[in-house]
Amino acid sequence: MITESDFFRMYVMMTVVMFCSSSYDFSELKEVIFRVQSDQTVMSSQYTDDLYSESLSMCSLMCSLQEKCCVASFSDETSICRLDKSENCCAATNIAVGSRALKRIEYFPPECSECVSFGMSLYKIIEITATWSEAMNNCTCFGGNLAEIETDAESGFITNEIFTRNTGAVGYWLGGYNFNNDSDLEWISKSNERMPYTNYAPNEPNQPASENCLMAFKDFNFEWVDVYCHLKGAYISVGYWLGGYNFKNDSDLEWISKPNERMPYTNYASNEPNQPASENCLLAFKNFNFEWVDVYCHLKGAYICEF
């Protein structure tokens, strides 16, 4: 069971200076909460910076002031604060006695790095190979899900993008799986429904009882095939945050700008919000035609800024 001692709570006073015809100073009090894990350190990568820090609290402050930092670690022995700026809240950690890993409880990424867009969706095409389960989990860490292709136009866009990159990947995982142990596959988000659109290669799927996972396969011009889930492939993540939050810990959500008022208009999907006590944040969700759902705030998704 997670207790309050497993969390590190801090308040950051942000001072913002705006330059226009004249200058204005104003302060914003922002709460940032980290989960602390003992004897863990963030793995070094191209996305990490090692900086001197006087304390764990200073390290957490340094992370909170970096837009792309969701995970950090602090070494009591060396006073090194390692900041991971990959925008990935599931950044890998190693066992390291005397170090403590920090992970933000809520994180709103500043951008979807290296994404491509089609319609209302953003796609992150990831060339690092993984099993289907690994790919699915990694997409969740980036705030999206394995791509679920629902129209011929969307399929054509994805296929053209993959051909243009010409990376040499044998195939790309999609979000299809044989959930019902039958003769076809279903999308993760709609495991009890037939796919409304498919782009299978000829005679596919041919062994869905054992080849449970869906891949856009290079040898068939990236048409779809069923394959064994333990194989390694590249994958495609697809994920919009809105400014709604459950400020009152009740049965609905409010706009950030008006936390004490009911929303004058809503566009919730059926039976939503369904868990606002724990799923505190508001998302326009692709799988419900971008109608609104309540979700866990630590998930990563694209977002819309209004000015």
C-alpha positions as a LaTeX table, in Angstrom:
\begin{tabular}{lrrr}
\hline
Residue & $x$ (\AA) & $y$ (\AA) & $z$ (\AA) \\
\hline
Met1 & 0.00 & 0.00 & 0.00 \\
Ile2 & 1.28 & 3.46 & $-0.88$ \\
Thr3 & 1.38 & 5.82 & 2.08 \\
Glu4 & 1.87 & 9.57 & 2.30 \\
Ser5 & 5.52 & 8.97 & 3.17 \\
Asp6 & 6.05 & 7.56 & $-0.32$ \\
Phe7 & 5.36 & 10.99 & $-1.78$ \\
Phe8 & 7.35 & 14.18 & $-1.81$ \\
Arg9 & 5.16 & 17.27 & $-1.92$ \\
Met10 & 6.51 & 20.68 & $-2.75$ \\
Tyr11 & 5.25 & 24.08 & $-3.76$ \\
Val12 & 7.03 & 26.04 & $-6.48$ \\
Met13 & 6.63 & 29.78 & $-6.72$ \\
Met14 & 6.91 & 30.69 & $-10.39$ \\
Thr15 & 7.68 & 34.33 & $-11.24$ \\
Val16 & 6.78 & 35.22 & $-14.81$ \\
Val17 & 7.83 & 38.42 & $-16.59$ \\
Met18 & 5.83 & 39.45 & $-19.65$ \\
Phe19 & 7.26 & 42.01 & $-22.08$ \\
Cys20 & 4.82 & 44.05 & $-24.07$ \\
Ser21 & 4.48 & 47.82 & $-24.12$ \\
Ser22 & 5.43 & 47.60 & $-20.46$ \\
Ser23 & 6.53 & 44.87 & $-18.03$ \\
Tyr24 & 4.36 & 43.04 & $-15.54$ \\
Asp25 & 5.41 & 40.67 & $-12.78$ \\
Phe26 & 3.03 & 38.12 & $-11.37$ \\
Ser27 & 3.45 & 34.96 & $-9.34$ \\
Glu28 & 1.77 & 31.60 & $-9.69$ \\
Leu29 & 1.78 & 29.01 & $-6.91$ \\
Lys30 & 2.08 & 25.55 & $-8.42$ \\
Glu31 & 1.93 & 22.27 & $-6.50$ \\
Val32 & 4.20 & 19.51 & $-7.78$ \\
Ile33 & 4.02 & 16.05 & $-6.19$ \\
Phe34 & 6.64 & 13.36 & $-6.75$ \\
Arg35 & 6.56 & 9.69 & $-5.84$ \\
Val36 & 9.90 & 8.76 & $-4.22$ \\
Gln37 & 11.45 & 5.30 & $-4.67$ \\
Ser38 & 14.44 & 4.39 & $-2.55$ \\
Asp39 & 17.60 & 2.75 & $-3.91$ \\
Gln40 & 16.78 & 3.55 & $-7.53$ \\
Thr41 & 18.52 & 5.77 & $-10.09$ \\
Val42 & 17.45 & 6.89 & $-13.56$ \\
Met43 & 19.45 & 5.16 & $-16.29$ \\
Ser44 & 21.82 & 7.43 & $-18.21$ \\
Ser45 & 20.76 & 8.17 & $-21.80$ \\
Gln46 & 20.87 & 10.86 & $-24.48$ \\
Tyr47 & 17.95 & 12.50 & $-22.66$ \\
Thr48 & 19.57 & 12.78 & $-19.21$ \\
Asp49 & 21.61 & 15.57 & $-17.61$ \\
Asp50 & 23.72 & 15.08 & $-14.47$ \\
Leu51 & 23.81 & 18.23 & $-12.35$ \\
Tyr52 & 25.01 & 19.08 & $-8.85$ \\
Ser53 & 22.22 & 19.47 & $-6.29$ \\
Glu54 & 22.39 & 20.29 & $-2.60$ \\
Ser55 & 19.47 & 18.04 & $-1.67$ \\
Leu56 & 16.62 & 15.82 & $-2.82$ \\
Ser57 & 14.23 & 18.77 & $-2.59$ \\
Met58 & 16.49 & 20.89 & $-4.80$ \\
Cys59 & 16.65 & 18.05 & $-7.33$ \\
Ser60 & 12.86 & 17.86 & $-7.41$ \\
Leu61 & 12.72 & 21.63 & $-7.95$ \\
Met62 & 15.16 & 21.34 & $-10.85$ \\
Cys63 & 12.98 & 18.68 & $-12.46$ \\
Ser64 & 9.77 & 20.64 & $-11.92$ \\
Leu65 & 11.27 & 23.65 & $-13.69$ \\
Gln66 & 12.15 & 21.56 & $-16.76$ \\
Glu67 & 9.12 & 21.19 & $-19.04$ \\
Lys68 & 10.25 & 17.82 & $-20.37$ \\
Cys69 & 11.28 & 16.29 & $-17.02$ \\
Cys70 & 8.89 & 13.77 & $-15.48$ \\
Val71 & 11.50 & 11.52 & $-13.81$ \\
Ala72 & 14.72 & 12.33 & $-11.91$ \\
Ser73 & 17.00 & 10.75 & $-9.34$ \\
Phe74 & 19.26 & 12.06 & $-6.59$ \\
Ser75 & 22.39 & 10.43 & $-5.14$ \\
Asp76 & 23.00 & 11.14 & $-1.45$ \\
Glu77 & 26.66 & 10.10 & $-1.88$ \\
Thr78 & 27.61 & 12.27 & $-4.89$ \\
Ser79 & 24.90 & 14.97 & $-4.67$ \\
Ile80 & 24.23 & 14.40 & $-8.38$ \\
Cys81 & 20.73 & 15.08 & $-9.65$ \\
Arg82 & 19.98 & 13.22 & $-12.88$ \\
Leu83 & 17.17 & 14.78 & $-14.90$ \\
Asp84 & 15.46 & 12.73 & $-17.59$ \\
Lys85 & 14.03 & 15.04 & $-20.28$ \\
Ser86 & 12.55 & 12.42 & $-22.61$ \\
Glu87 & 8.92 & 13.37 & $-21.68$ \\
Asn88 & 8.57 & 9.71 & $-20.68$ \\
Cys89 & 7.15 & 9.03 & $-17.22$ \\
Cys90 & 8.24 & 5.39 & $-17.46$ \\
Ala91 & 11.94 & 6.13 & $-17.99$ \\
Ala92 & 14.03 & 3.12 & $-16.99$ \\
Thr93 & 15.70 & 2.97 & $-13.57$ \\
Asn94 & 18.41 & 0.77 & $-12.04$ \\
Ile95 & 19.01 & $-0.41$ & $-8.49$ \\
Ala96 & 21.47 & 1.96 & $-6.79$ \\
Val97 & 21.88 & 1.95 & $-3.02$ \\
Gly98 & 21.90 & 5.50 & $-1.66$ \\
Ser99 & 19.99 & 7.00 & $-4.58$ \\
Arg100 & 16.32 & 7.93 & $-4.77$ \\
Ala101 & 14.20 & 8.16 & $-7.90$ \\
Leu102 & 11.54 & 10.86 & $-8.29$ \\
Lys103 & 8.49 & 10.58 & $-10.54$ \\
Arg104 & 5.85 & 13.25 & $-11.01$ \\
Ile105 & 2.34 & 12.17 & $-10.04$ \\
Glu106 & 0.84 & 14.54 & $-12.61$ \\
Tyr107 & 2.66 & 15.56 & $-15.76$ \\
Phe108 & 1.52 & 17.58 & $-18.77$ \\
Pro109 & 4.06 & 17.24 & $-21.61$ \\
Pro110 & 4.96 & 20.41 & $-23.52$ \\
Glu111 & 4.90 & 18.71 & $-26.92$ \\
Cys112 & 4.77 & 15.44 & $-28.77$ \\
Ser113 & 8.35 & 15.27 & $-29.99$ \\
Glu114 & 8.88 & 13.92 & $-33.50$ \\
Cys115 & 5.17 & 13.32 & $-34.04$ \\
Val116 & 3.30 & 13.46 & $-37.34$ \\
Ser117 & $-0.35$ & 14.48 & $-37.60$ \\
Phe118 & $-3.32$ & 13.30 & $-39.61$ \\
Gly119 & $-6.84$ & 14.58 & $-39.02$ \\
Met120 & $-7.24$ & 15.06 & $-35.28$ \\
Ser121 & $-4.55$ & 12.56 & $-34.27$ \\
Leu122 & $-0.83$ & 12.67 & $-33.57$ \\
Tyr123 & 1.35 & 9.66 & $-34.30$ \\
Lys124 & 4.75 & 8.85 & $-32.85$ \\
Ile125 & 6.52 & 6.26 & $-35.02$ \\
Ile126 & 9.08 & 4.50 & $-32.84$ \\
Glu127 & 11.85 & 2.59 & $-34.58$ \\
Ile128 & 13.27 & 0.91 & $-31.45$ \\
Thr129 & 12.04 & $-2.68$ & $-31.65$ \\
Ala130 & 9.92 & $-4.21$ & $-28.90$ \\
Thr131 & 7.49 & $-7.07$ & $-28.34$ \\
Trp132 & 3.80 & $-6.27$ & $-28.76$ \\
Ser133 & 3.27 & $-6.01$ & $-24.99$ \\
Glu134 & 6.32 & $-3.79$ & $-24.57$ \\
Ala135 & 5.14 & $-1.57$ & $-27.41$ \\
Met136 & 1.66 & $-1.29$ & $-25.87$ \\
Asn137 & 3.10 & $-0.33$ & $-22.46$ \\
Asn138 & 5.55 & 2.17 & $-23.99$ \\
Cys139 & 2.74 & 3.91 & $-25.87$ \\
Thr140 & 0.83 & 4.23 & $-22.59$ \\
Cys141 & 3.88 & 5.83 & $-20.97$ \\
Phe142 & 3.92 & 8.42 & $-23.76$ \\
Gly143 & 0.22 & 9.13 & $-23.13$ \\
Gly144 & $-1.20$ & 7.31 & $-26.12$ \\
Asn145 & $-1.96$ & 3.80 & $-27.29$ \\
Leu146 & $-0.88$ & 1.52 & $-30.11$ \\
Ala147 & $-2.35$ & 2.90 & $-33.31$ \\
Glu148 & $-5.85$ & 1.70 & $-34.23$ \\
Ile149 & $-6.44$ & 2.44 & $-37.91$ \\
Glu150 & $-10.11$ & 2.97 & $-38.71$ \\
Thr151 & $-10.32$ & 4.38 & $-42.25$ \\
Asp152 & $-8.71$ & 3.86 & $-45.64$ \\
Ala153 & $-7.43$ & 7.46 & $-45.59$ \\
Glu154 & $-5.76$ & 6.96 & $-42.22$ \\
Ser155 & $-4.25$ & 3.68 & $-43.40$ \\
Gly156 & $-2.88$ & 5.36 & $-46.52$ \\
Phe157 & $-1.30$ & 8.16 & $-44.49$ \\
Ile158 & 0.42 & 5.74 & $-42.09$ \\
Thr159 & 1.63 & 3.47 & $-44.89$ \\
Asn160 & 3.05 & 6.39 & $-46.87$ \\
Glu161 & 4.80 & 7.73 & $-43.76$ \\
Ile162 & 6.42 & 4.33 & $-43.10$ \\
Phe163 & 7.52 & 3.93 & $-46.73$ \\
Thr164 & 9.01 & 7.44 & $-46.73$ \\
Arg165 & 11.11 & 6.70 & $-43.63$ \\
Asn166 & 12.45 & 3.45 & $-45.14$ \\
Thr167 & 14.13 & 2.47 & $-41.87$ \\
Gly168 & 14.51 & $-1.22$ & $-42.58$ \\
Ala169 & 12.04 & $-2.29$ & $-39.87$ \\
Val170 & 10.39 & $-5.59$ & $-40.81$ \\
Gly171 & 7.06 & $-4.36$ & $-39.52$ \\
Tyr172 & 5.19 & $-2.07$ & $-37.14$ \\
Trp173 & 2.93 & $-3.17$ & $-34.29$ \\
Leu174 & $-0.67$ & $-1.97$ & $-34.32$ \\
Gly175 & $-3.22$ & $-2.13$ & $-31.50$ \\
Gly176 & $-4.93$ & $-5.31$ & $-32.67$ \\
Tyr177 & $-5.11$ & $-8.54$ & $-30.63$ \\
Asn178 & $-7.19$ & $-11.73$ & $-30.69$ \\
Phe179 & $-9.11$ & $-11.02$ & $-27.50$ \\
Asn180 & $-11.93$ & $-13.47$ & $-28.23$ \\
Asn181 & $-9.83$ & $-16.48$ & $-29.26$ \\
Asp182 & $-11.64$ & $-16.70$ & $-32.59$ \\
Ser183 & $-10.79$ & $-16.22$ & $-36.26$ \\
Asp184 & $-10.01$ & $-12.50$ & $-36.26$ \\
Leu185 & $-8.50$ & $-9.70$ & $-34.17$ \\
Glu186 & $-9.98$ & $-6.71$ & $-32.36$ \\
Trp187 & $-8.70$ & $-3.27$ & $-31.38$ \\
Ile188 & $-7.51$ & $-2.88$ & $-27.77$ \\
Ser189 & $-10.04$ & $-0.11$ & $-27.10$ \\
Lys190 & $-12.97$ & $-2.14$ & $-28.50$ \\
Ser191 & $-12.15$ & $-5.72$ & $-27.64$ \\
Asn192 & $-15.76$ & $-6.90$ & $-28.04$ \\
Glu193 & $-16.35$ & $-5.32$ & $-31.47$ \\
Arg194 & $-15.33$ & $-6.24$ & $-34.98$ \\
Met195 & $-12.92$ & $-3.82$ & $-36.63$ \\
Pro196 & $-14.92$ & $-1.39$ & $-38.79$ \\
Tyr197 & $-12.03$ & $-1.25$ & $-41.27$ \\
Thr198 & $-9.22$ & $-3.70$ & $-42.07$ \\
Asn199 & $-6.24$ & $-3.74$ & $-44.41$ \\
Tyr200 & $-5.17$ & $-7.39$ & $-44.19$ \\
Ala201 & $-2.73$ & $-8.92$ & $-46.65$ \\
Pro202 & $-4.18$ & $-11.78$ & $-48.77$ \\
Asn203 & $-5.12$ & $-14.87$ & $-46.70$ \\
Glu204 & $-4.59$ & $-12.99$ & $-43.44$ \\
Pro205 & $-5.11$ & $-13.44$ & $-40.56$ \\
Asn206 & $-4.06$ & $-17.05$ & $-41.11$ \\
Gln207 & $-3.25$ & $-18.32$ & $-37.59$ \\
Pro208 & $-5.03$ & $-15.98$ & $-35.15$ \\
Ala209 & $-5.39$ & $-18.71$ & $-32.51$ \\
Ser210 & $-1.61$ & $-18.68$ & $-31.98$ \\
Glu211 & $-0.47$ & $-15.52$ & $-33.80$ \\
Asn212 & $-2.50$ & $-13.20$ & $-31.61$ \\
Cys213 & $-1.02$ & $-9.79$ & $-32.44$ \\
Leu214 & $-1.36$ & $-7.39$ & $-35.38$ \\
Met215 & 1.52 & $-6.01$ & $-37.43$ \\
Ala216 & 1.80 & $-3.84$ & $-40.56$ \\
Phe217 & 4.34 & $-6.06$ & $-42.34$ \\
Lys218 & 6.99 & $-4.73$ & $-44.74$ \\
Asp219 & 7.02 & $-7.79$ & $-47.03$ \\
Phe220 & 3.32 & $-7.20$ & $-47.81$ \\
Asn221 & 3.72 & $-3.46$ & $-48.42$ \\
Phe222 & 2.76 & $-2.87$ & $-44.80$ \\
Glu223 & $-0.62$ & $-4.55$ & $-45.14$ \\
Trp224 & $-1.68$ & $-6.26$ & $-41.94$ \\
Val225 & $-0.77$ & $-9.76$ & $-40.75$ \\
Asp226 & $-1.25$ & $-11.71$ & $-37.55$ \\
Val227 & 2.08 & $-12.63$ & $-35.91$ \\
Tyr228 & 3.45 & $-14.08$ & $-32.68$ \\
Cys229 & 3.35 & $-11.42$ & $-29.96$ \\
His230 & 6.86 & $-12.16$ & $-28.65$ \\
Leu231 & 8.52 & $-11.08$ & $-31.91$ \\
Lys232 & 10.30 & $-7.72$ & $-31.97$ \\
Gly233 & 8.94 & $-4.92$ & $-34.12$ \\
Ala234 & 8.80 & $-1.13$ & $-34.38$ \\
Tyr235 & 5.51 & 0.51 & $-33.38$ \\
Ile236 & 3.22 & 3.51 & $-33.71$ \\
Ser237 & 1.76 & 5.42 & $-30.76$ \\
Val238 & $-1.35$ & 7.59 & $-31.14$ \\
Gly239 & $-2.88$ & 9.81 & $-28.52$ \\
Tyr240 & $-5.93$ & 15.85 & $-26.31$ \\
Trp241 & $-5.88$ & 17.12 & $-22.93$ \\
Leu242 & $-8.57$ & 19.68 & $-22.13$ \\
Gly243 & $-8.60$ & 22.11 & $-19.19$ \\
Gly244 & $-10.96$ & 20.12 & $-17.00$ \\
Tyr245 & $-10.06$ & 18.82 & $-13.53$ \\
Asn246 & $-11.98$ & 17.44 & $-10.55$ \\
Phe247 & $-11.23$ & 20.34 & $-8.19$ \\
Lys248 & $-14.03$ & 19.49 & $-5.74$ \\
Asn249 & $-13.43$ & 15.73 & $-5.43$ \\
Asp250 & $-17.03$ & 15.07 & $-6.44$ \\
Ser251 & $-18.80$ & 13.40 & $-9.37$ \\
Asp252 & $-17.85$ & 15.80 & $-12.16$ \\
Leu253 & $-15.06$ & 18.07 & $-13.42$ \\
Glu254 & $-14.63$ & 21.84 & $-13.68$ \\
Trp255 & $-12.67$ & 24.15 & $-15.98$ \\
Ile256 & $-9.31$ & 25.37 & $-14.65$ \\
Ser257 & $-10.37$ & 28.99 & $-15.11$ \\
Lys258 & $-13.63$ & 28.46 & $-13.19$ \\
Pro259 & $-12.97$ & 25.78 & $-10.55$ \\
Asn260 & $-16.01$ & 26.77 & $-8.47$ \\
Glu261 & $-18.53$ & 26.62 & $-11.31$ \\
Arg262 & $-20.26$ & 23.83 & $-13.19$ \\
Met263 & $-19.34$ & 23.58 & $-16.87$ \\
Pro264 & $-22.03$ & 25.38 & $-18.91$ \\
Tyr265 & $-21.49$ & 22.87 & $-21.74$ \\
Thr266 & $-20.16$ & 19.30 & $-21.82$ \\
Asn267 & $-19.50$ & 16.72 & $-24.51$ \\
Tyr268 & $-18.94$ & 13.58 & $-22.44$ \\
Ala269 & $-18.94$ & 10.13 & $-23.99$ \\
Ser270 & $-21.60$ & 7.71 & $-22.77$ \\
Asn271 & $-21.28$ & 6.83 & $-19.05$ \\
Glu272 & $-18.57$ & 9.46 & $-18.56$ \\
Pro273 & $-17.12$ & 10.69 & $-16.30$ \\
Asn274 & $-17.07$ & 7.24 & $-14.71$ \\
Gln275 & $-14.28$ & 7.48 & $-12.10$ \\
Pro276 & $-13.77$ & 11.21 & $-11.37$ \\
Ala277 & $-12.58$ & 10.55 & $-7.81$ \\
Ser278 & $-9.41$ & 8.93 & $-9.17$ \\
Glu279 & $-9.43$ & 9.88 & $-12.86$ \\
Asn280 & $-9.27$ & 13.61 & $-12.20$ \\
Cys281 & $-8.41$ & 15.01 & $-15.63$ \\
Leu282 & $-10.31$ & 15.58 & $-18.87$ \\
Leu283 & $-9.38$ & 14.14 & $-22.28$ \\
Ala284 & $-11.00$ & 14.36 & $-25.71$ \\
Phe285 & $-10.54$ & 10.69 & $-26.57$ \\
Lys286 & $-10.04$ & 9.48 & $-30.13$ \\
Asn287 & $-11.71$ & 6.11 & $-29.50$ \\
Phe288 & $-14.97$ & 7.91 & $-28.62$ \\
Asn289 & $-14.83$ & 10.28 & $-31.61$ \\
Phe290 & $-13.07$ & 12.82 & $-29.39$ \\
Glu291 & $-15.95$ & 13.02 & $-26.94$ \\
Trp292 & $-14.78$ & 13.67 & $-23.39$ \\
Val293 & $-13.66$ & 11.14 & $-20.78$ \\
Asp294 & $-12.11$ & 11.38 & $-17.33$ \\
Val295 & $-8.64$ & 9.80 & $-17.17$ \\
Tyr296 & $-5.65$ & 9.51 & $-14.83$ \\
Cys297 & $-3.69$ & 12.76 & $-14.89$ \\
His298 & $-0.26$ & 11.11 & $-15.06$ \\
Leu299 & $-0.96$ & 9.69 & $-18.52$ \\
Lys300 & 0.65 & 11.52 & $-21.43$ \\
Gly301 & $-1.38$ & 12.92 & $-24.28$ \\
Ala302 & $-1.45$ & 15.67 & $-26.86$ \\
Tyr303 & $-3.20$ & 18.84 & $-25.78$ \\
Ile304 & $-4.90$ & 22.01 & $-26.97$ \\
Cys305 & $-3.95$ & 25.49 & $-25.79$ \\
Glu306 & $-6.57$ & 28.24 & $-25.96$ \\
Phe307 & $-5.50$ & 31.90 & $-26.02$ \\
\hline
\end{tabular}
